[in-house]
Every structure is written in C-alpha cells, then in structure tokens.
Amino acid sequence: MRLQQLTGLAIVACISLVPSSVNAGDSIGGSTTSTAGITGNQIMAGIQFGNAPGTSASNSDCEWSIAIPHDAHTGNGSIVEKISGGITYRLFEYTCLTRNPATTFHWIPQVSTEQLAQQATSVVYDNIPAPFGNFAPPARRGVVKLGTWFWVNPLMWVPISATAGVPTPAGYISVTTTATPKKLIFDPGDGALGTGPVTCDGPGLPWIEIFGDHMESKCMYTYKHSSSMHPTGLFPATLSVQWRITYTTNFGAKGTVGDFTFAASHQMNIREIQALVTN
C-alpha cells in the first residue's frame, strides 16, 4: 500500500545493526553527538543514529512545537520556513520543562513517510553483507560431471532492520524497513554450455568431508564442459542473494518496497579428468 503523507521533522535513524563507523547529524536528546551546522541557537538538523529524541525517560518533560515569531508592532505571527537543496525546512522549538526551562530552535526538514522509508532503506542496504560464496570442490578446482556445492554463511541468513523517525508535536512517527534474505542464486557462467542458474530458498548446506562426492545438495550445479572452452579459460560465475525489502510504521501501515539482489563474482576453473585404461 502507498505510505500516507505526513508532515515530518528531523530524520532520526535507529539501527538494529549499527555500522562500525557513523557520521551522524544533529543529536537532540539522543546518544550520539553530531557535526550538524550550528549558528547560535539555531541548528540545521540532519540524520542521527541512536535513540529517538524525546523518547527516553530523561526527555519525558520535553516537547516539540512550531516556532511562530510575533511581530512586535502588529502582534501577528507566522510560520518560518526556508528552502535549501530543494528541501523545505521549518523552524521548530524544542522545550524542556526542567527546573531551568530551556528552549532551543531547530531547522527541521519537512519529509513524508516515503522519504523516511527511503532513509531507512539506504541504511539497510549499507548493512547487507556481501554474499561471499563457498564451493566444494573449490572454485578453482572444479571437475566436469562432479556436482559443485555452493553456499553462504548461515549466520548471514537473518533479517536486517533500520528505523527512520521524526518527532512531531503530535507524537513520534517512525518507519521501519526490513531486509529479509529470500533466495540464493548461482549463475554458473557457462552460458549455452550449461543448464542455467540454480535457485535455492535458503543459504545452502555447507559441505563437510563425511558427505563424500556422491551426496547431493539442493544448492548444487554440475558442469558438463571444461572451462577451457571459455575464451578466458574460466567461467565467470556469480553467486547472489535476493533480499525482500518491507516496511512497517508505528501507525499501522505496512507494505513491500521490493526486492534487492546483491551479487559476488567468482571465476570457476572447471577441469576434465581423463582416465587411461590399459589391459
């Protein structure tokens, strides 16, 4: 379903898998400091990785509101906005009702839930692991007519999520995007010489020595011809993982963003073993 349009404030991403190095934006009540632009008490809010502002116990007495300066002569007030980089920013107040009440002013980008989902999706993409493949026999020691097992580390076959949210005067709004591994796809690279790609519904079964050469796997491909028939002497294979990207919101909306395929290249050296029989 199409996400509902909502008036947004600062984009704040809370990650299930936190990157080892993050350059965050403005941190307002969160756990991460930032390098956002600051001029006096006005802050150009950016992307923050950490806790959502105003959601912790220490921030329970803080609230957001639209800043409406009043003209001293006319008494009239109006919303303050500006446009930067094609994005509209609106001036907001962040007030904490502590013993020493404090109010700061923040330029907050006006974003929709679609844009929040895009922010969360971009973080998810950055955290999807590369599909480094394993082969038995090894990629450089394949044999014609002997099944080649392929698999990825089973530990990577888990969902990855990220949440992008905005604090608003009406409450906190968030969109969580989740990437779930769906299929493992092996394209053997032998083109018309072979039978085409093989697709598995899981990470594949790791081969161990006790399986021998005759046990079969659902994630297996048998080359019919030597890679010497390819101009480079190697078959340019790819091992890919297809991920399903979905989203949910804290106000009940949910849907599918689409599928994303992450591929890794492998050069397969497939040899043909000749046997000499003498009487």
VOGU-3710 file (C-alpha; in Angstrom, 3 decimals, decimal comma):
1> mrlqqltgla> 0,000/0,000/0,000  1,162/3,583/-0,514  2,522/5,271/2,573  0,482/8,135/3,941  1,970/11,607/3,606  2,881/13,157/6,941  4,466/16,427/7,951  7,902/15,497/9,260  10,645/16,947/11,397  14,188/15,713/11,889
11> ivacislvps> 15,126/12,394/10,305  16,362/10,063/13,016  17,590/6,539/12,211  17,667/3,847/14,913  19,560/0,839/13,571  19,220/-2,805/14,570  22,684/-3,459/13,118  24,788/-0,383/13,933  27,647/0,340/11,486  31,143/0,354/12,977
21> svnagdsigg> 31,630/3,977/11,911  28,883/6,556/11,606  28,955/10,282/10,913  25,722/11,467/12,465  23,762/14,645/12,105  22,241/16,786/14,823  21,787/14,901/18,089  18,823/16,190/20,086  18,299/14,135/23,217  19,942/11,132/21,541
31> sttstagitg> 23,007/9,103/22,437  25,154/10,235/19,506  26,857/13,593/19,200  26,954/15,255/15,820  28,565/17,617/13,386  25,447/19,328/12,096  25,664/23,025/11,277  25,074/25,250/14,279  24,658/29,026/14,223  23,906/30,486/17,624
41> nqimagiqfg> 20,924/28,583/18,966  19,695/27,517/15,520  20,633/24,013/14,374  20,327/22,533/10,872  19,053/19,112/11,856  20,359/16,096/9,976  20,403/12,318/10,238  21,051/10,925/13,706  21,952/7,358/14,620  20,932/6,421/18,148
51> napgtsasns> 17,935/6,966/20,391  14,949/8,888/19,127  14,822/12,381/20,661  12,171/12,862/23,302  11,538/9,114/23,745  13,751/8,388/26,748  12,765/8,876/30,362  15,133/11,797/30,700  13,318/13,566/27,860  9,765/12,878/29,046
61> dcewsiaiph> 9,366/16,525/30,088  10,454/17,837/26,676  8,232/18,645/23,717  8,346/19,940/20,151  6,279/22,815/18,813  6,276/25,009/15,732  8,114/28,278/16,308  5,843/31,228/15,432  7,646/34,533/15,989  5,356/37,537/16,508
71> dahtgngsiv> 5,814/40,966/15,044  6,211/43,421/17,950  4,338/46,140/16,033  1,384/44,196/14,592  1,209/41,319/17,055  0,816/38,892/14,152  2,781/35,671/13,971  3,677/33,360/11,123  5,437/30,054/10,499  9,079/30,453/9,474
81> ekisggityr> 10,320/28,335/6,543  13,252/28,265/4,187  14,338/26,094/1,253  17,800/24,542/0,998  18,841/21,975/-1,609  15,265/21,626/-2,797  14,077/20,668/0,712  11,764/22,837/2,800  12,871/23,444/6,379  10,579/24,784/9,113
91> lfeytcltrn> 11,643/26,401/12,375  10,680/24,402/15,486  11,097/24,886/19,216  12,349/22,068/21,470  11,413/22,927/25,065  12,320/21,012/28,202  10,290/21,895/31,303  13,014/21,269/33,853  13,924/23,338/36,900  15,768/25,579/34,469
101> pattfhwipq> 13,460/25,609/31,436  15,412/25,629/28,191  14,229/26,168/24,628  16,344/25,615/21,528  15,412/26,360/17,934  15,887/23,870/15,113  15,551/23,995/11,335  13,772/20,720/10,603  13,300/19,227/7,102  9,677/18,560/6,139
111> vsteqlaqqa> 9,616/14,944/4,984  6,996/12,329/4,155  6,832/8,728/5,328  8,061/7,703/1,869  11,218/9,718/2,481  11,576/8,170/5,924  11,307/4,718/4,352  13,961/5,684/1,801  16,285/6,813/4,587  15,786/3,546/6,474
121> tsvvydnipa> 16,195/1,519/3,274  19,506/3,190/2,461  20,782/2,230/5,921  19,592/-1,349/5,416  21,414/-1,538/2,071  24,637/-0,403/3,743  24,332/-3,213/6,297  23,550/-6,096/3,941  26,604/-8,398/3,992  28,399/-9,320/0,776
131> pfgnfappar> 27,435/-12,836/-0,398  30,922/-14,338/-0,218  30,362/-17,847/-1,506  31,795/-21,218/-0,593  32,240/-24,064/-3,054  33,036/-27,758/-2,898  35,120/-28,596/-4,848  36,761/-25,138/-4,544  36,046/-22,621/-7,325  39,487/-23,103/-8,880
141> rgvvklgtwf> 39,415/-26,905/-8,683  36,057/-27,880/-10,144  35,576/-31,072/-12,107  33,317/-31,824/-15,064  30,316/-34,043/-14,191  31,010/-33,761/-10,460  28,378/-31,770/-8,571  29,643/-28,417/-7,274  28,103/-27,428/-3,940  27,621/-23,735/-3,186
151> wvnplmwvpi> 26,507/-21,945/-0,025  26,885/-18,793/2,049  27,480/-18,435/5,773  24,183/-19,400/7,501  24,788/-16,614/10,051  24,085/-14,004/7,356  20,652/-15,513/6,651  18,853/-13,224/9,103  16,680/-10,110/8,664  18,292/-6,656/8,874
161> satagvptpa> 16,230/-3,679/10,020  16,567/0,073/10,353  14,115/2,689/11,599  13,849/6,289/10,441  11,644/8,548/12,515  10,561/12,131/13,098  9,451/13,811/16,323  6,340/15,936/15,847  4,094/17,951/18,149  1,520/15,176/17,703
171> gyisvtttat> 3,944/12,422/18,703  6,817/10,373/17,322  6,391/8,929/13,805  8,639/6,147/12,523  9,058/3,818/9,560  10,963/0,539/9,988  12,420/-1,050/6,872  13,455/-4,725/6,997  15,507/-6,719/4,505  14,886/-10,477/4,686
181> pkklifdpgd> 17,041/-12,958/2,717  14,801/-14,723/0,236  16,806/-16,699/-2,337  20,347/-17,845/-3,080  21,073/-17,781/-6,808  24,096/-19,308/-8,574  24,769/-18,411/-12,206  27,493/-20,862/-13,284  28,754/-18,645/-16,114  28,935/-21,428/-18,706
191> galgtgpvtc> 26,169/-19,924/-20,852  24,859/-22,161/-23,637  27,195/-24,945/-22,488  25,160/-25,443/-19,314  21,637/-25,612/-17,950  21,365/-22,106/-16,485  21,185/-20,614/-12,965  20,217/-22,587/-9,868  17,979/-21,002/-7,203  17,737/-22,087/-3,557
201> dgpglpwiei> 15,336/-20,968/-0,835  17,996/-20,880/1,864  21,730/-20,301/2,411  22,674/-23,747/1,157  24,121/-26,679/3,050  27,823/-26,389/3,922  29,773/-29,359/2,575  31,784/-31,469/5,023  34,153/-34,300/4,232  31,918/-37,090/5,509
211> fgdhmeskcm> 29,395/-36,239/2,768  31,834/-37,535/0,148  31,450/-36,915/-3,580  28,086/-38,583/-4,107  25,734/-36,880/-1,635  23,562/-34,249/-3,281  22,527/-30,800/-2,140  19,606/-28,648/-3,250  22,222/-25,960/-3,873  24,377/-27,763/-6,391
221> ytykhsssmh> 25,388/-27,349/-10,032  27,044/-29,895/-12,322  29,235/-28,541/-15,101  29,054/-30,500/-18,349  32,075/-28,921/-20,018  35,550/-27,760/-19,111  36,099/-24,030/-18,580  38,887/-24,284/-21,189  36,093/-23,799/-23,731  35,621/-20,233/-22,476
231> ptglfpatls> 37,903/-17,583/-24,064  39,412/-16,725/-20,668  39,787/-20,313/-19,533  37,475/-19,625/-16,604  33,698/-19,481/-16,283  32,587/-16,010/-14,949  30,080/-17,197/-12,337  28,067/-15,093/-9,872  26,585/-16,013/-6,516  23,727/-13,743/-5,447
241> vqwrityttn> 21,389/-13,326/-2,508  17,965/-11,833/-3,180  16,532/-9,798/-0,314  12,885/-8,833/0,173  12,515/-5,247/1,461  9,383/-4,482/3,514  8,308/-1,629/5,762  6,043/-1,032/8,750  5,085/2,163/10,546  4,175/2,868/14,140
251> fgakgtvgdf> 0,690/3,935/12,999  -0,176/0,593/11,378  0,738/0,986/7,706  2,874/-1,706/6,094  3,894/-2,893/2,657  6,685/-4,046/0,354  9,421/-1,825/-1,050  10,631/-4,527/-3,474  13,471/-6,994/-3,955  17,192/-6,247/-3,915
261> tfaashqmni> 19,843/-8,628/-5,261  23,441/-8,473/-4,034  25,918/-10,443/-6,203  29,549/-11,541/-5,912  31,699/-12,684/-8,848  33,631/-15,958/-8,932  35,989/-17,324/-11,560  35,333/-21,049/-11,892  38,149/-23,267/-13,157  36,442/-26,484/-14,243
271> reiqalvtn> 38,709/-29,289/-15,403  38,007/-32,501/-17,253  39,770/-35,532/-15,843  40,865/-38,100/-18,424  41,281/-41,721/-17,432  43,602/-44,085/-19,265  42,566/-47,733/-19,184  45,054/-50,450/-20,145  44,639/-54,183/-20,353
//
